[in-house]
């Protein structure tokens, strides 16, 4: 299996640069075994069945991108990944950064590079770095961060800080849509999976690729709801990764780190369907979805979506696969 097999042509003009003003006005391409259909997220209560359960990721995107200056005056960019110890963060950095160097971010925040492990820097900050950061929009959104991104790049469930990328399949949901789903007998629950920058990592050889471990947690309430559900519909690839990594048997409350890389040949045992956005070529999410629907069919679906002017990637439209 070669990574080139998971390539497709994605025109720049198909990549959404701004969010929908109304989250649930996004288009929804419905994928069923017998065909595909063009609908809207607002139609979702009509497309699911009573007893279905939607599972969302409630991780909140942190203000992880920092811009600073070295003592020599050179500009640097740092991406916070996670707090390793009090005031010491594991980070990715751009610019010539080495151990012992001091950097000032935003003119106020002091940072000192205390260690490097592989591609990661460990930086001691004083005070809290998030107060000086900005939302880390993906690199394919080619514009500065705007105040609206603080709202629209978070889903309405986002409450547990820790992600450096949004679980974007959840961006399409509003409280009104959730209320209508409830009225139709469709319940929902949340789990937590803090998304790491490895989701954007380039894959050179599929057989050698490893996902970056991501912290997850499943509550007792979520476990109960998942076990009782008629069908489990995962909202986003991060939810799929967590659920599909679990051992067989009833779901139980748990926490840990997940690094499963789902590729063709994987047998899905925990989900009955998923909601997801349209993904980058050769990316881990695209490869995951190809494992669910088949690579040939997925490429055909994507070509249809491009021909029908669907919006792609984080701020784009979505798919319901059932």
N, C-alpha and C positions, 0 to 999 in steps of 0.2 A: 504494500500500500504506500504510494508516494504522495507527498504533500501537494504536488502539482495537480493531482486529481481533484483537489478541493478548491481549486481556483475558479473564479468567474469574473467577468468584466463588470465593474461597478463604476458607472459614470459619476463624476464629481457632483453634477447637478442633481443626482438622486439622493445625496446625503443631506438630511435635514439639518439646517444650521440654527433653527429656532424652534421652540416648542409650540404645540397647539395652544391657543389661548384658552380653549375649553378642553380639558384633558380627554374626555370621552368622545370628542368629535373625531378622533383618529380613526382611520379606516382599519378594518379587520378582514384579513384573508382567511377564510375558514377552509381547513384541509380535512377532508373525510376520505375514507377508503375508496369511495366511488366518485370523487370529484372535488373541485374547489369552487368556492362561492365568495362573492364580494359583498361584504357587509360593513357595519360600523360597530365600534365598541359599545355603543348605546343599545345595540341589538342583542347583547350577550345574554340577558335573561331568557330570550327566546331560543337560544342556541344550546343551552345546557339543560340538564334534567333535574327534577326534584331529588334531593339526596346527594347531589354532587357537592364536593368540597373544594373550594379554591384555597391554595396554600401560598401565602405571600412571604416575602423576606422583609422584616421590619428594621433592617440595618439602616443607619443614617450616614450619609456621606459627610465626612469631616472637611474642614477648610484646610486641605492638605498641601496646597501649592504655596510656596514661599519664594519671594524674590529678595535677594540681598546683595551686599557688597563685601568683598574681602578687604582686609587691611591695606592691601596694595591698590584697591580701587576697582578691581575686576568684578564684573557682575556674575552672580551665580543663581541657579534655580534649584530648589530642593523640594522633593515630594515626601511628606510625612507618610510612613507606612503603619507603624504602630509604636506605642510607648513600651519600650523594653524594660525600663526601670523608672523610678521617679525622676522626671525631667530629662530622661535620656530616651531619644527616639531613634528607631531604625528608619533610615531614609534612603531615597535615591537622589543623586545629585548630578547636575550638569555644571561644568566649569572645572577648572583644575583645583581639586580639593584634596588636601592631605591631612594626615593626623597632626594635631596640635594647632591647626589653623583656626583663626577666629573670624566670624562673619557677623555682620549686623544686618538684620532683616527689618524692612520698613522704617529704618532710622532709629528704632527703639529696642527691638528684640536682639539679645546677645546669644550667639551660638558658638560652641567650641567643638570641633571634630575630635573625638577621643579615640576612635577606632575605625577600622575598615575590615569588613569580612566579605570577600568576593565583590559583588556589585553594590553591596549595601554599606552605607556610612552610619556610624553611631554618633549622634550629635547631642550634646548637653545644652539645653535651652534655659534661659532665665529672662522673663517668666514664661507663661503658657504660650506655646507657639501658635496654637489654633486662632488665638485672638488677632494674629497678624497675617493669617493666611487667607486664601480665596478658594472657592469651590474648584476642584480640579476637572474642568471639562476635558473630554477626550481630545486627542490631537487632531482628529478629523473634523472637529468643530473649529473652523478657522476664523475666529473672531475673539475679541476680548470678553471676559466674563462681565455680565450685566446683572444689576440687582434682581431681576426676575429669575435668574438662574438659581438663586438661593431658595426659591420656592419651587420652580418647575423641575429642577433636577433632583428633587426629593419626592418620594411617593408619600401618600397621605398616612401611611402606617409608620413612616420613619421615626424611630424613637430611641434606638440604641446606637450611639455614635461608634464608628469603626471602619467604614468602607472608604475606599479611594475612588470608587466608581459606583454609579447608581445601579441598583437592580431595576433596569429600565422597563421591563415588562409591566411593572406595577405603576408606572407613571400615568397610565391611561385611565385609572380608576378614580372616581369621585364618590363622596358620601352618598349622593343621590343614586348613583348606579349600584352601590352596595345595598342600599335600602330596597331597590327594585329587585335585586337578586334574592334578598331575604324573603321578600313577598312571594317570589316564585319557588321558594323551598330550597334555595341554593345557599349553603352556609360558607363561611370562610374562617381561616385561622392564620396565625403567623408563626414563623420560625425565624431564627437569626442566623445570617451567614455574612460575615464581614469580608467584602470583596477586596482582593489584593491586586496589585498591578500586574501580576503574572497573567491575568486574563487577556492582556494585550501583548504578551510576549510572543515573539516570532517563533514559529515552529519550523525547524530545518528538516528533521527526520521524525516521523510520527512514532516510530518504535523507541526513540530515545527521549521523547518529550515527557516532562513531569509537571503537573500543575503545582503552583505554589500553595502550600498548606494554608487553609483559611479557617479561622475560628468559627464554630457554629454552636447553636444551642437549640434544643427542642424542649419546650415546657411540658408539664404534665397535661395541661388543657389541650395543647396542640396534639399530643400523642393520642389522647382519648378521641378527639374529633377525627383524626386520620384513621384510626382503627374502626370507627363506626361508619365511615363514609361509604356510600355506594360506589362512587368513583372519585379518585383523587386527581385534581387538575392542578399541576404545578404552575405557578406564575413566575416564570423566569428560569434561566439555566442554573442560577445559584441554588434555587430550591431543588431542582432536579439532582444536582450533584450531592446535596446533603441526603436526600431521601434514598437515592440509589446506592449510597455508600453504606447504608444500614444493614446489619445482619438480618437474616430471615427471621420470621416470627412477628408477633405483635410489636408495634413501635412503642418504645419506652422513653421516658424523659432522659435526655443525655446531653453532654457537651463535650467538645474536643476540637479537633482540627480535621478538615476534609481535604484530600488532594486527589480524588478520583478524576481520571481523564477518560471521559466517555467517548468512544469511537466506534465505528462500524464493527459489529460482532457482539456488542454489549446486549445482554438480555434484560429488558426493563421489567422490574418486578414490583416497583413501589408506586409508579404513576400510571394513570389511565389516559392521560392527555396533558398537554401543556399549552401555555400562552407564552409567546416569545416575540421579540422584535426581529427585524431582518439584520443579519450579521455580516461582518467583514469576511472577505474571502480568506480561506486557509486559517481561520481563527478557531480556537477551542469551542466557542459556542456554535459556530457553523458546523463543525465536525460532529458535535453532539447531536444537533438536529438531524444531520444526515444519518446518524445511527438509528434514529426513531422512524424516519419516513423513507429512507433509502436515498443514496447519493444522486442517482439518475433522476429520480422524481423530484428531489429538492431543487436541483438545478433547473428543472422545467418550471417548478413553482416560482422560483426567483426570476426567471426570464419573463414569466407572465406578469409578475408584480412590477417589474421594470417597464414592461410594455404598457401597463395600466397606470403608470405614474405614481406608484406607491412611494412613500418617503422611507428612506432607509436609515438604519443605525439608531443611536440613543434617543433622539427626539423625533423618530419616525413613526411609522405605522406598525401594526403587529399581525401575528398569525395565531389562530386557534387550531391546534392539532388534536383531533379526537377520533 
